[in-house]
Amino acid sequence: MQYQSTRSDISANGLQAVLSGLAPDGGLYVDSSLSRRPFPWDEVLSLSPLSMAARILSHLLPDFEDMDEIVRLSYTNKFDTPLLTPLVSAGDYRILELFHGPTSAFKDVALSVLPVLMTKARRLSASSEKTIILTATSGDTGKAALEGFHDVEGTGILVFYPDGGVSPVQHAQMVTQTGENVRVCAVSGNFDDCQSGVKRAFAALSRSEELKRLNCALSSANSINIGRLAPQVVYYFLAYRQLLDAGDIKLGDPVDFVVPTGNFGDIFAGYQAKQMGLPVGKLVCASNANRVLTDFFANGVYDRRRDFLRTASPSMDILISSNLERLLYIASDGAYAFVRACMNYLASNGVYTVPEDIMSRIRQDFAAGCCDEETCRETIGRVWRELGYLADPHTAVALRVTDEWKGTGKAAKAVVTLSTASPFKFPGAVLEAAGVMPSGDEFAQMEALSRMSGLPIPAGLSGLKEKPVRFTDVIGGSAIEDYVMEVIRKGEV
Ligand SMILES: *Cc1c(COP(=O)(O)O)cnc(C)c1O
């Protein structure tokens, strides 16, 4: 199996693609044969969650042997429910809760698997190089990656986050991370500055002779890595199975999914589930006030030349949505020169335009909507008061877009809304929206939220306050490259 780069005719096998993350031309790896390779999507629906995951992952990553073992190592005793991603009802909403892993964010679904895949890939490709993970995070990826990679042999991990751009809980989760091979550092600026800085450092260091001499190779835990994306395909099947079990649908009925979107990884995984045959109707891309994707789906112009807004849903505060590149590649039948031109134009001019024939193909599978801050607050409050369901701000954005989507009359009978974070990660915003003035620090707020809802504080969050802070560095985006080299040289990861 070969994965193609989105930007040239470079390709790689699954092991190389997982180990390197990004293609050497700066493109992302894509499995362009997925929709043509037969997959028994209906048979896997009757399997247990772990067996289902193993079958789906073997199809997406056939170069890995023993997928059953990989899945077992990844998930056993990490999630608080054997369903992994339970589907719950609140009024007419069907909500797929993706936050039952160790860090209470949906990133856990994939980042529990990625370190195991990388360890396996190193062994299968007989690599003696140490894999150094560089990650830019808007809050959730960082902690989930640290949790997945800490003390994993043969790896080191550096996480960069925008200074002041993550929630206090997310901040506390990262800077208290234990492990001998971890480093966390703030970067001045917003998430796009941070992500661009890490990408530049990544590109520069990939050519570094010193790094080679130190027997280290860089990789990424961001959703640009196919090993990140593949595990996310599984929960679309798990959702479908749970709708079947509940009698909400019959086998073969289409299901729409509304996905709170940032880097377009989560929703692209849904597209891959559809390519594998799962009866997915529309994938509805839900954005917050940073509505660059909503505008793109409406008019075919991707235009990041606008203010970056800090919202209550920071993991969706993104103006450069990396994984959209994969969709462009597939919707243009692998026209990598076109994709490369778009990405170059975006880098130099902040905008690109996609021709109407490609847009109309994209619109067969995708729709989009957005929700501003005021409406997000109202939605959290309304859903809590009327339905007794506590939604975090990311989920609330998607619930609101779900209402709008149903209102168009174009929705399938069954619509699933993805819930990407526990409300306990954003206690202040959730309390306020539910009509309780938050007081005290975030830890007091978590307790208030727990009292109000009767829900327990998730295990990974409750002990945070007592943990010692290990990391306090703040650097500029242009200093990332030197910083990484220094840390590696000193053997600190
Ligand atoms: C990462 C994240 C998202 C966005 O997911 P993408 O795959 O980047 O589109 C949404 N909500 C939360 C809570 C997240 O952590």
PDBQT file of the ligand as one rigid body, heavy atoms in Angstrom, charges set to zero:
ROOT
HETATM    1  C1  LIG A 501      -9.123  19.404  18.029  1.00  0.00    +0.000 C 
HETATM    2  C2  LIG A 501     -10.491  19.750  18.463  1.00  0.00    +0.000 A 
HETATM    3  C3  LIG A 501     -11.480  20.079  17.542  1.00  0.00    +0.000 A 
HETATM    4  C4  LIG A 501     -11.211  20.195  16.056  1.00  0.00    +0.000 C 
HETATM    5  O1  LIG A 501     -10.887  18.974  15.459  1.00  0.00    +0.000 OA
HETATM    6  P1  LIG A 501     -10.143  18.969  14.051  1.00  0.00    +0.000 P 
HETATM    7  O2  LIG A 501      -9.836  17.537  13.801  1.00  0.00    +0.000 OA
HETATM    8  O3  LIG A 501      -8.924  19.810  14.208  1.00  0.00    +0.000 OA
HETATM    9  O4  LIG A 501     -11.096  19.545  13.069  1.00  0.00    +0.000 OA
HETATM   10  C5  LIG A 501     -12.753  20.339  18.023  1.00  0.00    +0.000 A 
HETATM   11  N1  LIG A 501     -13.027  20.305  19.340  1.00  0.00    +0.000 NA
HETATM   12  C6  LIG A 501     -12.100  19.998  20.252  1.00  0.00    +0.000 A 
HETATM   13  C7  LIG A 501     -12.458  20.001  21.686  1.00  0.00    +0.000 C 
HETATM   14  C8  LIG A 501     -10.798  19.685  19.850  1.00  0.00    +0.000 A 
HETATM   15  O5  LIG A 501      -9.881  19.385  20.762  1.00  0.00    +0.000 OA
ENDROOT
TORSDOF 0
